[in-house]
Amino acid sequence: MRRGLAGATVLLWRGGDDAMSTPLYQLKAEFFKTLGHPARIRVLELLSEREHAVAEMLPMVGIEPAHLSQQLAVLRRANLVVTRKGGSTVYYSLTSPHIAELLGVARTILSGVLAGQAELLADLQAAQAEANPSS
């Protein structure tokens, strides 16, 4: 079942005849919860560049191997990353280039927010300097 994006409902298939309707906004919230961990964001940033083996990612993510494995499992369950085996090495890559695009958009939004905050801070500091010229 599908409706327009504003009030969209998505039909999820959960094995057998057990189908469940979930509003699109709820699915989006779950998606963003999945992204809500710094290690997962860092992994996705790295995979936006190219595929990586776990051993390559460890020093760049900066967490323990077991913790990285847990975070990769979360990303796999959410179908954001896929694996490929090369001998005894497991390589991870993004399932879609749209994930890299989303991270780029987030970077652009945050840059704008931070630039606005820096401008506000500069205005506040200038106003304080005018109010207290002896400081």
Secondary structure as GFF3:
##gff-version 3
##sequence-region A 1 135
A	DSSP	three_ten_helix	5	7	.	.	.	ID=ss1
A	DSSP	beta_strand	9	13	.	.	.	ID=ss2
A	DSSP	beta_strand	19	23	.	.	.	ID=ss3
A	DSSP	alpha_helix	24	34	.	.	.	ID=ss4
A	DSSP	alpha_helix	38	49	.	.	.	ID=ss5
A	DSSP	beta_strand	52	53	.	.	.	ID=ss6
A	DSSP	alpha_helix	54	61	.	.	.	ID=ss7
A	DSSP	alpha_helix	65	77	.	.	.	ID=ss8
A	DSSP	beta_strand	81	86	.	.	.	ID=ss9
A	DSSP	beta_strand	89	94	.	.	.	ID=ss10
A	DSSP	alpha_helix	97	131	.	.	.	ID=ss11
###
